[in-house]
Amino acid sequence: MIVDTHTHISNSKFDKDREIVIQRAFDCGVKKMIEISCGVNCWDKALEISKRDDIFVSFGIHPSDVSKVTQEDYDRLEFLIQNKKCVAIGETGLDYHYDFSLQIIDVQMESFVKHLDLAAKYYMPVIIHCRDAYADMIIFFKRYAHRHSIPIGVVHCFSGTAKQAKEFIEMGFFLGIDGPITYRKSGNLRQTVLETDINKLLVETDCPYLSVKKYKGQRNEPAYIVEIVKEIATIKSISIDDVAQITTENAFKLFNI
């Protein structure tokens, strides 16, 4: 049994075969998915998909999109996260990858705080997006912790250093491990996984993005999470079944599913 803790099945790339993709995942051992809806225009579609018993949902606003949203959008976000199938808030965080993102850092920070405040208000875990911003993210949380308790959550698609991983874990976060763990040039990430307690790891595909090495260049899908589980098992020198079981238990614990 495997839980894919980060999917974007509502993405238009799945419009022609969404049900087939979902069934293929179930056939490969994926028993539950968490659909991450981080775009205002995607919320309704994700909510509809989450009506299935085995698919849950998280709502948020991606840091790259924060300059486009209104207070009405944040009000609706608060309404949506109270839905019984919603198990987290996000993804939210900081993204410094694109030039335009560097021009809206203050707006990203403001949105990030709004998400964290909602997570604290409703006792929900938060899905953290952090791209090229790990140092600032850690500084942010240290400052935030002086005023508030840091919500529990996961640093999605972790790609920082082993030292940064340790700092996030000490703050109470899990690390999300995705397709890049299977890439030939993933030495730093592999070392981080090796040094990290498996009880602090989650597996996720981020589909349709970041496909595993075996299917690199193709649309990613939840069924491919098996390759991530296999890679972690190899790195940790434990069985595939143990990785599946432990990461599933971690997901159940964090998301209360």
N, C-alpha and C positions, 0 to 999 in steps of 0.2 A: 504493500500500500504506500503510495506516494502522494504528497500534497504539493501541487504547483502553486506556490504562494505569490506569484506575480505574473498574471497574464493580461493581454489586451485583445481578448477574443472579439470584442466589439469593433475592433479596427476593420476598416472597409476591405482590407486584404482577405478577410475571411467571409465576405458577403456571399460568395458563390458556393461555399462548401462548409459553412460553420458547423452544422450538425455532424457532418462526416468527420471533421477534425476533432470535435469533442468526443465522439464515439471512439475514434482511433486512440485517443489518449486513455480513455477508460480501458480499452482492450490491452493497453501496454502497462497497466498497473496504476495509472493515475486515478485516484478515487475522489479527490476533491480539488477544486481550483478556487483561487481568489482573483476575481476580475478587478483590475485597477483602472478606475475611470478618472482620469486627471485632466479632462477637457470639458468645459461647460456644455459643448454641443454633443458630447458622448454620454452624458449622464443618463438620459432616458433609455438609450439603447442598452447600456450596461445593466440598468435596473431591470429591464425586461429579461435579459439573459440570466440574471441572478434568481429568477423565479424557479429555476430548477433546484431540486433538493441538494444537489452536490456542487453547486457553484455559489460562492459568496461574493461580496463586492466591497470595494473601498472607494470612497469619493474624495476628490481633491482637485487642486488647481496646480498644474505643472509650473515650476518656476520660470520657464521660458515664456509662459503665457500670461503672467500676472499683470502686465501693463494693459491688458485688454479687458479685464474684468471690472465689474461694478459692485457696489455694496449689495445690490439686489442679488447678484450671483453668490456672494458670501452668505446672504440670508438663506438662499435656497440650499446652499451647501449644508448649512446647519440643519435644515429641515430633512434633507436626504440622509444624513448620517444617523438619524434616529430610526431609519427603517430597520426592521428586524433582521434583514439579510446583510446589513452593513456591519462588517467586523473590524474596520480600521478607517483611518482618515489619511488621505494622501493618494498619489505621492506628492510630496512637497519638500522644499529644501532650497539648495543653492546650485546653480549651474553657470560656470564661468567659461564654458567651452566655446561659445560663439561670441563674436565681437559685439553684437547688439546686446548680449546678456550682460556684458561688463558695464553697459550704460544704464542698467536698471537694477543694480545690486541693492540699492536702498529699498526699492519696491519689492524685490525678492525677499529681503529680510522682513519687511512689514507683513507680507503674505505668510511667510514661514511662521511668524509669531502668532498670527490669527489662527493658523492650523493647529499649532501646539496648544493654544488656549482652548480651542474647541475639543481637542483630544483630552485635555485635563478636565474640562467641564463635564464631558460625557464618559470619562474613564475608558477611553479607547486607545489602542496602540496606534502608532503613527508610522507610515511608510516614508522613509527618508530617501530623497533623491539628492545625490552629491556627485557632481561631475567637475573635476579640476578645481575643487574647492575644499578639500579635506582640512587643510590647516585652519582656514577661516571658520569652517563648521565646528571644529573642536573648540576654538576660541569662543564662538557664539554660545555654545552650550555651557561653557564654564561661566560665562557672564549671565546667561539665562538662569542657571542654577542658583545664583545669589538671590534671585527674586521668586523663583517658582521651583516646584518639583519637576524634574524632567520626565515626560511620559515614557512609558516603555514603547518599544518598536523595533524596527529592522532598518539597517542601512542597506538599502536595495542595491543590488549589483555592485558589491564592494570591490574596489580596485585600488585601495590605498595601501600603505605599508603595513607590515606586521605590527609596528609600534602604534600606528594609528588605529589598527584593529583592536589592539589591547585597550586603548583609551576609550573607544566606543563601548567595548564590552564592559569595562569598569563602570561606565555610566548607565549600564543596564540594557544595552542594545544587542540584538542578534545581528548576524551578518548574512546577507543574501548572496548565494553563490550561483552564478549563471554560466552560460555557454563559454565565455572566455577561459574558464578553467581548463578547457580541453585544447586550447590553442598551443602551438609549439613555443611561442614566445611568452608564455604566461608564468615564467619562473618565479617572479615576485609573488604572484597570487597563490601559486602552488605552495610556496614557503609559508605564506600567511595561513593557508588552510592546514598545513602540517602542524603549525604552532598553536592553532586555535582549538580549544575544547569543542568537540563535535556537538556538545549539548548547547552550543551557542550559534550553530549554523542552521540555515534554512536553504532549501533548494528552490530555484525559480527559473523560468525560461525567459521572461520578458517578451514573449512572442507577440507580434511577428518579428521582433528584432533579435539580434545577437544569437544567431543560430550556432549550434555546436559545430566543432570541426568537421564531423562526418557529413554535415549538411550545409557547410558554410557557403554563403552566396545564395542560398535558397530561403524561402519564407520559413521562419521558425514556427514551431507549434508545440503544444504541451507534451505530446508523445515523446519528444526528443529529450525530455528531462531525465530519462533513463540513462543517457550518456553522461550527464552531469553526476548522477549518483554513482555510476561506475568509476568515474575519474576520482571522485572523493574517496571511494573505497580503496583505490590503488594507492593514493597519496597517504592515506591513514593506515594502510595495511590491515584493514578490517573487511568483513564481508559486505557485499552489496546489500544483503538483507538487513544488516545492522545499520547501514547508512540510511536506508529507506525507513526503517522503524524509528530510529532516533530523530531524524529530521521531521518525520510525521508527528511524533510526540511533541517536538519543539513547536511545530505549527499549531497543534491543538492547544498547547499551553499559552502561546502568545495571543492567538486570535479567538480563543475560547469557542472552538467549533467542535 
